[in-house]
Amino acid sequence: MTTICTLRHHSLPARRVLVPTYNMVLDPLTAIGLAGNIVQFIDFSIKIVGKAHHINNSASGLLPESTDAQMVAQALISLNEKNQSHDSLSKH
């Protein structure tokens, strides 16, 4: 199906063109699914932008969760090294 439209521009003469029209009807379940996907995409995008903002504003260039995880990893490495040195001393 097409519709005749008139295009006007202040410096050009008016022109009539055929423009295709689309009648797209979704069944209710498809519409609900599409709406849910759009909401999920918007939520995901907001979270990504928020994390990028936190990273950009942090002094270390890391998220607070990453800094915490890094501190825990360092503590575990330190404990492991102490445990290994204690084991090697007790074997002698």
KETIBA-122032 format. One record per residue: residue number from 1; residue in three letters; x, y, z of N, C-alpha, C in turn. Coordinates in steps of 0.001 Angstrom, whole numbers. Layout:
# residues N
NODE   num   residu        nX        nY        nZ       caX       caY       caZ        cX        cY        cZ
NODE   NUM      ALA         X         Y         Z         X         Y         Z         X         Y         Z
...
# end
This chain:
# residues 92
NODE   num   residu        nX        nY        nZ       caX       caY       caZ        cX        cY        cZ
NODE     1      MET       851     -1163         0         0         0         0       904      1235         0
NODE     2      THR       535      2244      -747      1309      3483      -823       392      4683      -610
NODE     3      THR       998      5784      -229       292      7045       -21      1003      8113      -821
NODE     4      ILE       246      9023     -1387       842     10137     -2126      1072     11286     -1155
NODE     5      CYS      2318     11749     -1076      2683     12873      -207      3289     13976     -1055
NODE     6      THR      3137     15196      -596      3736     16337     -1276      4918     16819      -453
NODE     7      LEU      6084     16875     -1089      7289     17368      -428      7467     18831      -784
NODE     8      ARG      7697     19642       233      7908     21067         5      9191     21501       694
NODE     9      HIS      9933     22324         9     11135     22938       557     11141     24374        93
NODE    10      HIS     11589     25285       921     11466     26712       587     12203     27095      -692
NODE    11      SER     13243     26376     -1076     13986     26776     -2274     13721     25861     -3471
NODE    12      LEU     12882     24832     -3306     12601     23898     -4392     11103     23867     -4662
NODE    13      PRO     10742     23531     -5897      9306     23396     -6183      8733     22158     -5478
NODE    14      ALA      7450     22205     -5197      6788     21084     -4524      6790     19866     -5438
NODE    15      ARG      6957     18690     -4833      6962     17448     -5599      6038     16457     -4921
NODE    16      ARG      5340     15691     -5728      4482     14646     -5199      5224     13318     -5328
NODE    17      VAL      5248     12554     -4249      5943     11268     -4265      5051     10196     -3644
NODE    18      LEU      5313      8973     -4011      4634      7838     -3411      5465      7344     -2230
NODE    19      VAL      4819      7216     -1088      5497      6764       122      4834      5466       571
NODE    20      PRO      5624      4415       757      5000      3162      1215      4510      3300      2654
NODE    21      THR      3370      2721      2927      2845      2700      4295      2819      1255      4773
NODE    22      TYR      3058      1084      6047      3104      -249      6614      2073      -345      7734
NODE    23      ASN      1303     -1370      7683       359     -1656      8758       897     -2867      9506
NODE    24      MET      1577     -2599     10600      2172     -3682     11359      1373     -3863     12638
NODE    25      VAL       805     -5025     12802        17     -5328     13982       696     -6486     14704
NODE    26      LEU       925     -6316     16002      1530     -7363     16803       473     -8020     17671
NODE    27      ASP       608     -9319     17822      -303     -9957     18762       126     -9548     20171
NODE    28      PRO      -743     -9640     21159      -454     -9131     22507       799     -9729     23149
NODE    29      LEU      1007    -11030     23012      2186    -11647     23638      3483    -11156     23005
NODE    30      THR      3480    -10979     21700      4671    -10456     21027      4939     -9022     21467
NODE    31      ALA      3886     -8228     21609      4051     -6838     22052      4606     -6783     23473
NODE    32      ILE      4106     -7654     24356      4614     -7686     25733      6077     -8121     25744
NODE    33      GLY      6416     -9121     24944      7803     -9573     24860      8718     -8480     24337
NODE    34      LEU      8275     -7778     23312      9066     -6679     22757      9259     -5570     23791
NODE    35      ALA      8191     -5231     24498      8287     -4189     25533      9264     -4620     26636
NODE    36      GLY      9191     -5895     27036     10121     -6398     28052     11565     -6332     27591
NODE    37      ASN     11810     -6677     26332     13170     -6604     25795     13671     -5168     25756
NODE    38      ILE     12811     -4251     25413     13204     -2836     25376     13548     -2350     26782
NODE    39      VAL     12738     -2727     27769     13008     -2327     29156     14340     -2918     29627
NODE    40      GLN     14598     -4189     29312     15868     -4809     29692     17049     -4094     29051
NODE    41      PHE     16910     -3741     27784     17991     -3048     27089     18258     -1685     27719
NODE    42      ILE     17201      -956     28045     17370       360     28675     18010       215     30045
NODE    43      ASP     17577      -771     30839     18153     -1009     32158     19636     -1357     32055
NODE    44      PHE     19973     -2242     31123     21375     -2620     30912     22208     -1409     30496
NODE    45      SER     21675      -596     29595     22399       595     29128     22648      1576     30259
NODE    46      ILE     21646      1771     31118     21796      2688     32250     22881      2181     33196
NODE    47      LYS     22897       866     33446     23924       294     34326     25320       464     33735
NODE    48      ILE     25456       240     32445     26761       401     31785     27231      1842     31865
NODE    49      VAL     26344      2769     31585     26711      4194     31639     27077      4591     33066
NODE    50      GLY     26340      4082     34054     26646      4384     35455     28016      3860     35857
NODE    51      LYS     28334      2624     35450     29652      2058     35783     30763      2834     35077
NODE    52      ALA     30526      3205     33833     31523      3994     33106     31752      5335     33798
NODE    53      HIS     30686      5926     34313     30794      7199     35032     31624      7018     36303
NODE    54      HIS     31363      5930     37051     32139      5662     38273     33617      5433     37948
NODE    55      ILE     33885      4686     36898     35274      4425     36511     35951      5725     36118
NODE    56      ASN     35259      6552     35354     35831      7816     34897     36135      8748     36066
NODE    57      ASN     35294      8728     37102     35477      9638     38237     36383      9085     39327
NODE    58      SER     36741      7791     39258     37577      7226     40320     39045      7581     40087
NODE    59      ALA     39765      7731     41184     41181      8087     41094     42000      6939     40525
NODE    60      SER     41615      5696     40858     42389      4536     40422     41980      4041     39038
NODE    61      GLY     40856      4506     38537     40365      4007     37260     39669      2672     37397
NODE    62      LEU     39317      2303     38633     38643      1037     38897     37324      1295     39601
NODE    63      LEU     36426       329     39491     35193       383     40265     35503        50     41719
NODE    64      PRO     34700       536     42668     34930       192     44072     34934     -1318     44310
NODE    65      GLU     34055     -2060     43599     34037     -3512     43751     35352     -4126     43303
NODE    66      SER     35931     -3584     42238     37204     -4102     41726     38327     -3816     42718
NODE    67      THR     38296     -2644     43328     39305     -2291     44323     39198     -3218     45525
NODE    68      ASP     37971     -3486     45980     37765     -4405     47099     38261     -5808     46748
NODE    69      ALA     37929     -6283     45562     38362     -7614     45136     39888     -7672     45037
NODE    70      GLN     40501     -6599     44595     41954     -6547     44493     42587     -6609     45889
NODE    71      MET     41996     -5924     46860     42519     -5955     48231     42368     -7357     48829
NODE    72      VAL     41250     -8018     48577     41044     -9376     49083     42046    -10327     48438
NODE    73      ALA     42271    -10186     47158     43235    -11044     46460     44634    -10845     47034
NODE    74      GLN     45014     -9597     47284     46331     -9322     47873     46449     -9948     49262
NODE    75      ALA     45382     -9868     50054     45402    -10461     51396     45535    -11973     51305
NODE    76      LEU     44847    -12597     50365     44956    -14045     50192     46353    -14454     49739
NODE    77      ILE     46932    -13692     48844     48306    -13977     48400     49267    -13872     49571
NODE    78      SER     49112    -12843     50382     49970    -12651     51543     49809    -13801     52539
NODE    79      LEU     48566    -14202     52813     48330    -15323     53724     48913    -16620     53174
NODE    80      ASN     48794    -16828     51893     49340    -18025     51269     50863    -18055     51390
NODE    81      GLU     51486    -16901     51154     52954    -16828     51289     53385    -17099     52722
NODE    82      LYS     52660    -16551     53697     52978    -16799     55110     52801    -18273     55451
NODE    83      ASN     51725    -18861     54925     51457    -20277     55174     52550    -21151     54572
NODE    84      GLN     52994    -20830     53369     54052    -21612     52724     55372    -21465     53470
NODE    85      SER     55679    -20258     53934     56938    -20075     54684     56865    -20790     56030
NODE    86      HIS     55700    -20795     56653     55518    -21506     57933     55669    -23024     57716
NODE    87      ASP     55114    -23551     56611     55235    -24971     56307     56690    -25365     56039
NODE    88      SER     57407    -24519     55326     58805    -24843     55015     59661    -24782     56267
NODE    89      LEU     59350    -23899     57232     60106    -23825     58477     59810    -25028     59366
NODE    90      SER     58557    -25479     59381     58188    -26588     60251     58727    -27927     59732
NODE    91      LYS     59055    -28031     58447     59595    -29269     57885     61080    -29412     58217
NODE    92      HIS     61752    -28333     58552     63196    -28419     58818     63452    -28712     60235
# end
